[in-house]
Amino acid sequence: MNTTRVLKIGLAWINIAYVFCYLVLGLIPGLRPTLLPYILHLNVGAAVENIFTIGNFFIGLILWNVIVAVAIWTIGLLSNYIKE
């Protein structure tokens, strides 16, 4: 397994998914109360605070990139140590 290639693919995927989700939930606020309980796995209530700012976008993007990078690195490490 080429860990560097898989890391690049995973980070590209999370960037595309994050931007898409942010745009959908930011541009169509009526979807938030419907989708957030499924996305977050908890009931957020009817009054969802509007926290869709450019700063929150970049902080979330960085956070999810770090989470995915660590997850892919861990998978690569485990696949190198655990053989069939």
One Martini backbone bead per residue (centre of mass of N, CA, C, O) as a GRO file, in nm:
protein
   84
    1MET     BB    1   0.095   0.037   0.024
    2ASN     BB    2   0.049   0.376  -0.063
    3THR     BB    3   0.025   0.612   0.170
    4THR     BB    4   0.052   0.881   0.016
    5ARG     BB    5  -0.171   0.830  -0.192
    6VAL     BB    6  -0.401   0.773   0.008
    7LEU     BB    7  -0.382   1.047   0.150
    8LYS     BB    8  -0.448   1.223  -0.095
    9ILE     BB    9  -0.724   1.097  -0.156
   10GLY     BB   10  -0.855   1.146   0.124
   11LEU     BB   11  -0.819   1.459   0.125
   12ALA     BB   12  -0.976   1.513  -0.131
   13TRP     BB   13  -1.242   1.390  -0.038
   14ILE     BB   14  -1.293   1.568   0.219
   15ASN     BB   15  -1.296   1.836   0.071
   16ILE     BB   16  -1.538   1.781  -0.111
   17ALA     BB   17  -1.742   1.697   0.109
   18TYR     BB   18  -1.724   1.951   0.288
   19VAL     BB   19  -1.801   2.165   0.080
   20PHE     BB   20  -2.071   2.047   0.002
   21CYS     BB   21  -2.205   2.045   0.283
   22TYR     BB   22  -2.165   2.345   0.347
   23LEU     BB   23  -2.326   2.452   0.107
   24VAL     BB   24  -2.593   2.312   0.155
   25LEU     BB   25  -2.635   2.414   0.458
   26GLY     BB   26  -2.586   2.723   0.388
   27LEU     BB   27  -2.793   2.767   0.133
   28ILE     BB   28  -3.006   2.552   0.287
   29PRO     BB   29  -3.148   2.604   0.588
   30GLY     BB   30  -3.402   2.405   0.579
   31LEU     BB   31  -3.218   2.135   0.609
   32ARG     BB   32  -3.099   2.127   0.893
   33PRO     BB   33  -3.328   2.000   1.075
   34THR     BB   34  -3.333   1.738   0.895
   35LEU     BB   35  -3.014   1.647   0.876
   36LEU     BB   36  -2.858   1.672   1.153
   37PRO     BB   37  -2.959   1.415   1.304
   38TYR     BB   38  -2.806   1.226   1.095
   39ILE     BB   39  -2.519   1.347   1.109
   40LEU     BB   40  -2.497   1.366   1.446
   41HIS     BB   41  -2.684   1.165   1.614
   42LEU     BB   42  -2.885   1.407   1.707
   43ASN     BB   43  -3.094   1.628   1.871
   44VAL     BB   44  -3.108   1.983   1.786
   45GLY     BB   45  -3.360   2.099   1.705
   46ALA     BB   46  -3.520   2.373   1.560
   47ALA     BB   47  -3.297   2.575   1.673
   48VAL     BB   48  -3.049   2.666   1.455
   49GLU     BB   49  -2.761   2.799   1.459
   50ASN     BB   50  -2.579   3.045   1.282
   51ILE     BB   51  -2.236   2.919   1.188
   52PHE     BB   52  -2.189   3.024   0.884
   53THR     BB   53  -1.860   3.087   0.833
   54ILE     BB   54  -1.547   3.135   0.714
   55GLY     BB   55  -1.400   3.047   0.971
   56ASN     BB   56  -1.554   2.779   1.015
   57PHE     BB   57  -1.477   2.654   0.751
   58PHE     BB   58  -1.163   2.641   0.793
   59ILE     BB   59  -1.159   2.493   1.062
   60GLY     BB   60  -1.313   2.242   0.963
   61LEU     BB   61  -1.123   2.168   0.732
   62ILE     BB   62  -0.874   2.122   0.904
   63LEU     BB   63  -0.987   1.919   1.103
   64TRP     BB   64  -1.072   1.699   0.888
   65ASN     BB   65  -0.789   1.662   0.771
   66VAL     BB   66  -0.658   1.557   1.029
   67ILE     BB   67  -0.843   1.317   1.082
   68VAL     BB   68  -0.794   1.172   0.809
   69ALA     BB   69  -0.487   1.153   0.822
   70VAL     BB   70  -0.474   0.980   1.079
   71ALA     BB   71  -0.647   0.747   0.976
   72ILE     BB   72  -0.472   0.672   0.728
   73TRP     BB   73  -0.208   0.630   0.877
   74THR     BB   74  -0.314   0.402   1.056
   75ILE     BB   75  -0.389   0.210   0.829
   76GLY     BB   76  -0.105   0.194   0.705
   77LEU     BB   77   0.038   0.089   0.955
   78LEU     BB   78  -0.136  -0.167   0.997
   79SER     BB   79  -0.088  -0.291   0.708
   80ASN     BB   80   0.226  -0.327   0.757
   81TYR     BB   81   0.193  -0.517   1.027
   82ILE     BB   82  -0.059  -0.666   0.901
   83LYS     BB   83  -0.065  -0.980   0.787
   84GLU     BB   84  -0.201  -1.268   0.634
   0.00000   0.00000   0.00000
